[in-house]
Amino acid sequence: MRHSPAGGLTPGASAWFNAFDPRDSVALYPLDPEHFRLNPEKPAIENWPKVHNFTENRHGIKGYLGDPVVAQSIYAALRVLTQRWTDHSRLILSRFTTPEAAAGLDALLEGMIMHELLATRAAIVRNLS
């Protein structure tokens, strides 16, 4: 197990990306030994202090997600996660069929999941409007 910057446990994490706007009154310091007791003292943390959070209190999630470096970091992490899921899914499916059929079934399942997620998002947006 690896330790999160605050000393708790974050299973599977090998690095931590910490983005902040220095004007954000909640997240105004980098995660480093000067400002926090870290465990271990020098964990794999990348601090990104160049967010220009446009929200009123400088802490809004839209202001962080709008930063290209933050968005790229999230994208990269999700890409790794989805690739692991795909590899594992295909491995399980190939126990019951050929690797080629497993890849096709996995693609079909992924398409169905994405369709449902997009439909669910659209329904939520409609209900909030």
Beta strands, then each sheet from edge to edge (+ up, - down):
strand 1: 16-19
strand 2: 45-48
sheet 1: 1+ 2+
end
